Amino acid sequence: MVSSLRARPEQTCMRRPLARRDILRLIGSTAMAAVLPRLARAAGEIHSPAGAVIRTVLKDVRPDALAAGATLFHEHLSISYDFMVKLREGFETLLATPARQGPALPPPARPWFMEDLGLMVEEMRAALKEGVACIVDAGHPDMGRDLQFLKQLSTRSGMPIVAGFGYYAQPFYPPEIAHGSEEQITHQLLRQARTDPVGAFGEIGTWDVMTPTERKVFRAVGKAQLATGLAIFTHTNFGKGAMEQVDVLESVGVNPNRVAIGHIGGLTDPRAEVLKAICKRGAFVGFDRQGGPSDSTQVPAILALLEAGYADQLLFSSDFSFAPDLKHNGGPGYAKTLTVFAPKLREAGVPDATLHSILVDNPRRFLAFVPKGTSNG
């Protein structure tokens, strides 16, 4: 068990006065069982259907096999150097319009760390020691993700890895997506689910307003989700178009509780009105760029969601992509969601039991599915 996330009696109350202290004290008291019923169950147990598994690149595992630590639902372990160059060029084009805002991407460096197996093995071993039990790789073929690399990385490091798959966003689609029909894209996704050891659709993205081609891809992903049961996690441009993503997926029959809307922490809304609306629909919200100097600005929104009773629908991760953050380079490493961000929430008065539920239980429940004729490779 992750000791820093383990619920302790003296930590189920506020550490210091806050404007929200009464409600957070309620979350940390015996009334928390009404908000977080899973915490009253046996350690490691989550509510999932009979026969549910989490599909890693090496094998299918029971959800309780990952109960000893955090599962990071959106990271990157294998992206090609060529894609990173394309991503940087794409950001420069997307941000050229004054109406668009976003981060400047540093140029990728050679040697590219996600192609260095030995280095990545050491990074994964460090993350395991710091309390990470599983990592979801958010790449897929159009990012140059290498499944064999992920298999070797998991085998040598001991880190369970879930591989995402699908298509990223229109500026980065392979050429055939523009001309392919919705049914053809769905068929291609189902073929991947049958033949590759993939465990979730993601990251599936849009930029600002969803384009007709992105809508086509989202509908295809939704139809493939219905056929496989696999969860979907998305990319938004700092929360823009989040509700439309839920709308499109739900329009083809996807249950929102199989969807996590990503990069939602980019919305500057301390009252979290959009996030509450997403949660009310039943979807997860992904705070997935955590572990840096600016993530403190997202704490008020998280507190607002906890107050509203949506702790069961929060997912945390870091979207790890940059070499300076590696342990090898003096950075916090792949566990930075736990080691950098979680302490900020704890300092704000969030009980360890609540953090444990968000970091350990929620992502396992999100990823768990009952296989429908798909393969684990």
C-alpha positions in Angstrom: 0.0 0.0 0.0 1.2 3.6 -0.7 1.9 4.7 2.9 1.6 8.4 2.0 -1.9 7.7 0.7 -3.1 5.4 3.4 -5.9 6.7 5.5 -4.9 7.3 9.1 -7.3 8.3 11.9 -5.5 11.5 12.7 -5.6 12.6 9.0 -9.3 12.4 8.5 -9.8 16.0 9.7 -8.5 19.4 8.6 -4.9 20.4 9.3 -5.5 24.1 9.3 -8.5 26.5 8.9 -9.9 27.0 5.4 -12.9 28.7 4.0 -14.2 25.3 3.1 -13.2 23.6 6.4 -16.7 22.6 7.4 -17.4 20.7 4.2 -14.0 19.1 4.0 -14.3 18.1 7.6 -17.5 16.4 6.6 -15.7 14.5 3.9 -13.1 13.5 6.4 -15.6 12.4 9.1 -17.9 9.3 9.3 -20.2 11.1 6.8 -17.5 10.5 4.2 -18.9 7.0 3.8 -21.9 8.5 2.1 -19.7 10.4 -0.4 -17.1 7.7 -0.8 -18.8 4.4 -0.1 -15.9 2.3 -1.4 -13.7 3.4 1.5 -15.9 1.3 3.8 -15.1 -1.8 1.9 -12.2 -4.2 2.2 -8.8 -2.8 1.2 -8.3 -3.1 -2.5 -11.9 -3.8 -3.3 -13.7 -1.7 -5.9 -17.1 -2.1 -7.5 -16.6 -3.7 -10.9 -18.6 -6.3 -12.9 -17.9 -10.0 -12.5 -15.1 -11.0 -14.8 -13.7 -7.5 -15.1 -10.0 -7.1 -15.9 -7.5 -4.4 -16.6 -5.6 -5.1 -19.8 -1.9 -4.4 -19.6 0.6 -4.9 -22.4 1.8 -8.2 -20.8 -1.4 -9.8 -19.5 -4.9 -9.1 -18.2 -5.0 -8.5 -14.4 -7.7 -8.3 -11.8 -8.4 -4.7 -10.6 -7.4 -5.7 -7.1 -3.9 -6.7 -8.3 -3.2 -2.9 -8.7 -4.5 -1.9 -5.2 -1.0 -1.4 -3.7 -0.4 2.0 -5.3 -1.6 4.7 -7.6 -2.6 4.2 -11.3 -1.7 7.2 -13.5 -4.4 7.3 -16.2 -2.6 9.6 -18.7 1.2 9.5 -19.2 3.5 9.0 -22.1 6.2 6.3 -22.2 6.6 5.8 -25.9 6.4 8.6 -28.4 8.6 8.8 -31.4 11.1 11.7 -31.8 9.5 12.5 -35.2 6.1 12.9 -33.7 7.5 15.3 -31.0 8.9 17.4 -33.8 5.5 17.4 -35.6 3.8 18.2 -32.3 5.9 21.2 -31.7 5.4 22.4 -35.3 1.6 21.8 -34.9 1.5 23.8 -31.7 3.3 26.7 -33.3 0.7 26.7 -36.1 -2.3 26.3 -33.8 -1.1 29.1 -31.5 -0.3 31.5 -34.3 -3.9 32.9 -34.2 -4.2 35.5 -31.4 -7.4 33.9 -30.1 -5.5 30.7 -29.3 -3.5 30.3 -26.2 -1.3 27.5 -24.9 2.1 26.5 -23.7 5.2 26.8 -25.8 6.8 23.4 -26.4 10.5 23.1 -26.0 12.3 21.5 -28.9 12.9 17.7 -28.4 16.4 16.7 -27.6 18.5 13.9 -29.0 18.9 11.2 -27.8 15.1 11.1 -27.3 14.5 9.6 -23.8 11.3 7.7 -24.8 13.5 5.6 -27.2 16.1 4.8 -24.5 14.9 1.5 -22.9 17.6 1.4 -20.2 16.8 5.0 -19.1 13.1 4.4 -19.0 13.5 1.1 -17.1 15.3 3.1 -14.3 12.6 5.8 -14.4 9.8 3.1 -14.0 11.7 1.4 -11.1 11.9 4.8 -9.4 8.2 5.4 -9.9 7.4 2.0 -8.4 9.4 2.9 -5.3 7.5 6.1 -4.9 4.1 4.5 -4.9 3.0 4.1 -8.6 1.3 0.7 -9.3 0.4 1.1 -12.9 0.8 3.6 -15.8 -1.4 4.2 -18.8 0.5 5.1 -21.9 -1.6 7.6 -23.8 0.1 7.1 -27.2 -1.0 5.2 -30.2 0.3 4.5 -33.8 -0.2 8.1 -35.1 2.2 9.2 -32.3 4.8 6.6 -33.2 4.1 4.6 -30.1 6.0 1.3 -30.0 4.1 -1.6 -28.3 7.2 -3.8 -28.3 9.1 -1.1 -26.5 6.3 -0.9 -23.9 6.3 -4.7 -23.4 10.1 -4.7 -22.9 9.8 -1.7 -20.5 7.2 -3.5 -18.4 9.1 -6.8 -18.4 12.4 -5.3 -17.3 11.1 -2.7 -14.8 8.2 -4.6 -13.3 5.8 -1.7 -13.9 2.4 -2.7 -15.2 1.6 -0.7 -18.3 -1.8 -0.2 -20.0 -1.5 0.9 -23.7 -4.0 3.4 -25.1 -4.9 3.4 -28.8 -6.9 5.4 -31.3 -6.3 8.7 -33.0 -5.0 11.9 -31.4 -6.6 15.1 -33.1 -7.1 16.4 -36.6 -3.8 18.3 -37.0 -2.0 14.9 -36.4 -4.3 12.4 -38.1 -2.8 10.0 -40.7 -4.0 10.9 -44.2 -6.5 8.1 -44.5 -8.7 9.4 -41.7 -9.9 12.4 -43.8 -11.3 10.0 -46.5 -12.3 7.1 -44.4 -15.9 6.6 -43.3 -17.1 6.4 -39.7 -17.6 2.6 -40.2 -14.2 2.1 -41.7 -12.5 3.9 -38.7 -14.6 1.8 -36.3 -13.5 -1.4 -38.1 -9.9 -0.3 -37.9 -10.2 0.4 -34.1 -11.9 -3.0 -33.5 -9.1 -4.7 -35.5 -6.5 -3.1 -33.2 -8.5 -4.2 -30.1 -8.6 -7.8 -31.3 -4.9 -8.0 -32.3 -3.0 -5.7 -30.0 -2.7 -5.7 -26.2 -4.4 -2.4 -25.8 -6.4 -1.5 -22.7 -8.2 1.9 -23.3 -9.1 4.3 -26.1 -6.9 7.4 -25.6 -5.9 10.0 -25.8 -8.6 11.0 -28.3 -8.6 14.7 -28.9 -10.1 17.9 -30.3 -8.8 21.5 -30.6 -11.1 24.3 -29.6 -14.3 23.6 -31.7 -14.7 20.0 -32.8 -14.1 19.7 -36.6 -16.3 17.4 -38.7 -13.4 14.9 -39.1 -12.9 14.9 -35.3 -16.6 14.3 -34.8 -16.4 11.4 -37.2 -13.5 9.9 -35.2 -15.2 10.5 -31.9 -18.3 8.7 -33.1 -16.2 5.8 -34.4 -14.4 5.6 -31.1 -17.8 5.6 -29.3 -19.0 2.7 -31.5 -15.8 0.8 -30.9 -16.2 1.4 -27.1 -19.7 -0.2 -27.2 -18.3 -3.3 -28.9 -15.3 -3.7 -26.6 -16.2 -2.2 -23.2 -12.9 -0.4 -23.1 -12.8 3.1 -21.4 -12.1 6.3 -23.3 -9.9 9.2 -22.1 -9.7 12.4 -24.2 -7.6 15.4 -25.0 -9.1 18.9 -24.9 -7.3 22.2 -25.6 -7.3 23.2 -21.9 -10.9 22.2 -21.4 -12.3 23.8 -24.5 -15.1 21.7 -26.1 -15.3 19.4 -23.1 -19.1 19.1 -23.1 -19.3 18.6 -26.8 -17.0 15.5 -26.4 -19.4 14.1 -23.9 -22.4 14.9 -26.2 -20.9 13.2 -29.2 -19.9 10.0 -27.3 -23.2 9.8 -25.6 -25.0 10.3 -28.9 -23.8 6.9 -30.2 -24.7 5.2 -26.9 -21.6 5.4 -24.8 -22.3 5.5 -21.1 -20.5 8.6 -19.7 -19.1 6.6 -16.8 -16.7 5.0 -19.4 -15.4 8.4 -20.4 -12.7 10.7 -18.8 -12.5 14.2 -20.2 -8.8 15.2 -20.2 -6.7 18.3 -19.6 -9.7 19.7 -17.8 -7.5 21.4 -15.2 -6.7 24.1 -17.8 -10.1 25.7 -17.2 -9.7 28.7 -15.0 -12.9 28.3 -12.9 -12.4 27.9 -9.2 -16.1 27.2 -8.8 -15.7 24.3 -11.3 -19.1 24.9 -12.9 -18.2 23.1 -16.2 -16.5 20.3 -14.3 -19.6 19.8 -12.1 -21.7 19.7 -15.3 -19.5 16.9 -16.7 -19.6 15.0 -13.5 -23.4 15.4 -13.3 -23.5 13.7 -16.7 -21.6 10.8 -15.1 -18.2 11.2 -16.8 -14.8 11.4 -15.1 -12.8 14.6 -15.1 -9.1 14.4 -15.7 -6.6 16.6 -13.9 -3.8 15.2 -15.9 -1.0 17.8 -16.0 -0.2 17.6 -12.3 3.2 17.8 -10.6 4.4 21.2 -11.7 4.7 24.7 -10.3 1.4 25.9 -11.8 -0.9 23.1 -10.6 -1.7 24.9 -7.3 -4.1 27.0 -9.3 -6.2 23.8 -9.8 -6.6 23.1 -6.1 -9.7 25.3 -5.6 -11.6 23.6 -8.4 -10.8 20.2 -6.9 -12.0 21.3 -3.5 -15.2 22.6 -5.2 -15.7 19.1 -6.8 -15.1 17.4 -3.5 -17.6 19.7 -1.8 -20.2 18.8 -4.5 -19.7 15.1 -3.8 -17.8 14.2 -7.0 -14.7 12.6 -5.5 -15.6 9.3 -7.3 -15.2 11.0 -10.7 -11.7 12.6 -10.3 -8.6 11.2 -12.0 -5.1 12.6 -11.6 -2.0 12.2 -13.8 0.8 14.3 -15.3 0.8 13.7 -19.1 4.6 13.2 -18.7 6.3 14.3 -21.9 9.5 16.3 -21.2 13.0 15.2 -20.5 13.8 17.8 -17.8 11.2 16.1 -15.5 13.1 12.8 -15.5 14.7 11.6 -12.3 17.8 11.1 -14.5 17.9 14.9 -15.1 17.2 16.0 -11.5 13.4 16.2 -12.0 10.6 14.7 -10.0 10.1 11.7 -12.3 7.0 9.8 -13.4 5.6 9.8 -9.8 5.3 13.6 -9.6 1.5 13.4 -9.4 2.0 11.7 -6.0 5.1 13.4 -4.8 4.5 17.0 -6.0 0.8 17.5 -6.5 -0.8 15.2 -3.8 1.0 17.1 -1.0 -0.6 20.4 -2.1 -4.1 18.8 -1.8 -3.1 17.4 1.6 -1.9 20.8 2.7 -5.2 22.3 1.6 -7.0 19.9 3.9 -7.9 17.0 1.7 -7.8 13.8 3.8 -5.5 11.0 2.9 -8.4 8.6 2.6 -9.9 10.8 -0.1 -6.6 11.0 -1.9 -6.2 7.2 -1.7 -9.6 6.8 -3.3 -8.9 9.2 -6.2 -5.4 7.9 -6.9 -5.8 4.2 -6.3 -9.5 3.3 -6.6 -10.9 5.6 -9.3 -8.5 4.7 -12.1 -8.9 1.0 -11.5 -12.6 1.3 -11.6 -12.3 3.4 -14.8 -10.1 1.0 -16.6 -11.8 -2.3 -15.6 -13.9 -3.9 -18.3 -15.4 -7.3 -19.1 -13.6 -8.5 -22.3 -15.9 -8.9 -25.4 -13.8 -11.0 -27.7 -10.8 -8.7 -27.6 -7.3 -10.0 -27.1 -4.5 -9.3 -24.7 -1.9 -9.9 -27.4 
